[in-house]
Amino acid sequence: MANTSFGAVARPAVGVQSEQDERFQRILQRRAQRLGVSIEEAAELPSSKPFSLLAAEAAAQRRGISVSQVLDEDFRQLENSTYPTPECLTPDEVEAFVTCQAESSKEENEWVEMRKTHLAICNGCQALLAAIQPSHERREQFNRALDAELERRPAPSPQPVRTRLVATAQAAYATITATFSKKK
């Protein structure tokens, strides 16, 4: 094995046709395709840190303490947390909640109202819903990427697809916004 590193993965020596070398090459090729760069460029790019570690580093710098202290505090909070309770929204309920339309059935509307009651008192569920609300910058970035993808594809009429996607996203955003504005 060569001592060259690719993130935390040791890179096999060039010319060695082992199972590990082949696996590394497949991963490297996928990374290059995903990033839109050559295989050589992909091999030179550093691996990303997990978002949780980046957040802990930023919090540590802001607060003037070590990353280890931030992580210890986070773990203590998790150990002492009562979230989630049996009443908390599950991931599939979060999806159903934000995609529920005004023209939903009476049963669905009753379910939404019941969940809103829980949301009014549960900080954990409020944070969960807030986390799925993209920032203005992310929404614009998504719209640009969607436009580029729809222009790239040979679809007979891509605009109605985009219109439906945007309408669904806007309805979900309106539901979340309405829920949080009623609480305040």
C-alpha positions as CSV (number, residue, x, y, z in Angstrom):
1,M,0.0,0.0,0.0
2,A,1.2,3.5,-0.8
3,N,1.1,6.0,1.9
4,T,-0.9,8.5,-0.2
5,S,-4.3,9.2,1.4
6,F,-7.7,9.9,0.1
7,G,-9.5,11.4,3.0
8,A,-9.3,8.7,5.7
9,V,-8.9,5.9,3.2
10,A,-5.4,4.6,2.3
11,R,-4.9,4.6,-1.4
12,P,-3.5,1.3,-2.8
13,A,-0.3,1.4,-4.8
14,V,-0.6,2.2,-8.5
15,G,-0.6,-1.0,-10.7
16,V,-1.7,-3.3,-7.9
17,Q,-4.8,-5.2,-9.2
18,S,-6.3,-6.2,-5.9
19,E,-10.0,-6.2,-4.9
20,Q,-9.2,-3.2,-2.7
21,D,-7.6,-1.3,-5.6
22,E,-10.6,-2.0,-7.8
23,R,-13.1,-0.9,-5.1
24,F,-11.1,2.3,-4.6
25,Q,-11.1,3.0,-8.3
26,R,-14.9,2.5,-8.5
27,I,-15.4,4.8,-5.5
28,L,-13.1,7.4,-7.1
29,Q,-14.9,7.1,-10.4
30,R,-18.3,7.7,-8.8
31,R,-16.9,10.6,-6.9
32,A,-15.5,12.2,-10.1
33,Q,-18.9,11.7,-11.8
34,R,-20.8,13.2,-8.9
35,L,-18.5,16.2,-8.7
36,G,-18.2,16.6,-12.4
37,V,-14.4,16.5,-12.4
38,S,-11.7,14.2,-13.7
39,I,-10.7,11.1,-11.8
40,E,-7.3,12.7,-11.2
41,E,-9.0,15.8,-9.7
42,A,-11.3,13.7,-7.6
43,A,-8.3,11.9,-6.1
44,E,-6.7,15.2,-5.1
45,L,-9.9,16.7,-3.4
46,P,-10.0,16.4,0.3
47,S,-12.8,14.4,1.9
48,S,-15.5,16.4,3.6
49,K,-16.1,16.4,7.3
50,P,-19.5,15.4,8.6
51,F,-21.8,18.4,9.1
52,S,-22.2,17.6,12.8
53,L,-18.4,18.0,13.3
54,L,-18.4,21.2,11.3
55,A,-21.2,22.5,13.5
56,A,-19.4,21.5,16.6
57,E,-16.2,23.2,15.4
58,A,-18.1,26.4,14.7
59,A,-19.8,26.4,18.1
60,A,-16.5,25.7,19.8
61,Q,-14.9,28.7,18.1
62,R,-17.9,31.0,18.8
63,R,-18.0,30.0,22.4
64,G,-14.2,29.8,23.0
65,I,-14.2,26.2,24.2
66,S,-12.9,23.0,22.7
67,V,-14.8,20.8,20.2
68,S,-14.6,18.0,22.7
69,Q,-16.5,20.2,25.2
70,V,-19.2,21.1,22.7
71,L,-19.7,17.4,21.8
72,D,-19.7,16.4,25.5
73,E,-22.5,19.0,26.2
74,D,-24.4,17.7,23.1
75,F,-24.2,14.1,24.3
76,R,-25.3,15.1,27.9
77,Q,-28.3,16.9,26.4
78,L,-29.2,13.9,24.4
79,E,-29.0,11.6,27.4
80,N,-31.3,13.8,29.4
81,S,-33.7,14.5,26.6
82,T,-37.3,13.2,26.8
83,Y,-37.7,13.7,23.0
84,P,-39.2,12.0,21.2
85,T,-42.4,11.2,23.1
86,P,-45.1,8.8,21.8
87,E,-47.0,11.9,20.7
88,C,-44.1,13.3,18.6
89,L,-44.2,13.3,14.8
90,T,-42.6,10.4,13.0
91,P,-40.6,11.0,9.8
92,D,-43.5,9.8,7.7
93,E,-45.9,12.1,9.6
94,V,-43.7,15.1,9.0
95,E,-43.8,14.4,5.3
96,A,-47.6,13.9,5.4
97,F,-48.0,17.1,7.5
98,V,-46.0,19.4,5.2
99,T,-47.6,18.0,2.0
100,C,-51.2,18.0,3.3
101,Q,-53.2,20.4,1.1
102,A,-56.1,22.6,2.0
103,E,-58.4,20.5,-0.1
104,S,-57.6,17.4,2.0
105,S,-60.4,15.2,3.4
106,K,-62.1,16.0,6.7
107,E,-60.2,13.1,8.4
108,E,-56.8,14.5,7.1
109,N,-57.7,18.0,8.3
110,E,-58.6,16.7,11.8
111,W,-55.3,14.8,11.9
112,V,-53.4,18.0,10.9
113,E,-55.2,20.0,13.6
114,M,-54.4,17.3,16.2
115,R,-50.7,17.4,15.2
116,K,-50.7,21.2,15.3
117,T,-51.8,21.1,18.9
118,H,-48.8,18.9,19.7
119,L,-46.5,21.2,17.7
120,A,-47.6,24.1,19.7
121,I,-46.1,22.6,22.9
122,C,-43.2,20.4,21.6
123,N,-39.9,22.1,21.0
124,G,-38.4,18.9,19.4
125,C,-41.1,18.6,16.8
126,Q,-40.9,22.4,16.1
127,A,-37.2,22.1,15.5
128,L,-37.7,19.1,13.3
129,L,-40.2,21.0,11.1
130,A,-38.0,24.1,11.1
131,A,-35.1,22.0,9.9
132,I,-36.9,20.9,6.8
133,Q,-37.7,24.4,5.8
134,P,-35.0,25.5,3.3
135,S,-33.5,28.9,3.4
136,H,-34.3,31.4,0.7
137,E,-30.8,30.8,-0.8
138,R,-31.4,27.0,-0.8
139,R,-34.8,27.4,-2.5
140,E,-33.2,29.6,-5.2
141,Q,-30.4,27.1,-5.6
142,F,-32.9,24.3,-6.0
143,N,-35.0,26.2,-8.5
144,R,-31.9,26.9,-10.6
145,A,-30.8,23.3,-10.5
146,L,-34.4,22.2,-11.4
147,D,-34.5,24.6,-14.3
148,A,-31.2,23.4,-15.6
149,E,-32.2,19.8,-15.3
150,L,-35.5,20.4,-17.0
151,E,-33.8,22.3,-19.8
152,R,-31.3,19.4,-20.2
153,R,-34.0,16.7,-20.5
154,P,-35.9,16.3,-23.8
155,A,-39.3,16.5,-22.2
156,P,-42.4,17.6,-24.3
157,S,-43.5,20.2,-21.8
158,P,-41.3,20.5,-18.7
159,Q,-42.9,23.7,-17.3
160,P,-46.0,21.9,-15.9
161,V,-43.8,19.5,-13.9
162,R,-41.8,22.4,-12.5
163,T,-45.0,24.3,-11.7
164,R,-46.4,21.3,-9.8
165,L,-43.1,20.8,-7.9
166,V,-42.9,24.5,-6.9
167,A,-46.6,24.6,-5.9
168,T,-46.1,21.5,-3.7
169,A,-43.0,23.1,-2.1
170,Q,-44.8,26.4,-1.6
171,A,-47.8,24.7,0.0
172,A,-45.5,22.8,2.4
173,Y,-43.7,26.1,3.3
174,A,-47.0,27.9,3.8
175,T,-48.2,25.1,6.2
176,I,-45.0,25.3,8.2
177,T,-45.1,29.1,8.3
178,A,-48.8,29.1,9.4
179,T,-48.1,26.6,12.1
180,F,-45.3,28.6,13.6
181,S,-46.9,32.0,13.3
182,K,-50.0,30.8,15.2
183,K,-47.7,29.8,18.1
184,K,-46.2,33.2,18.5
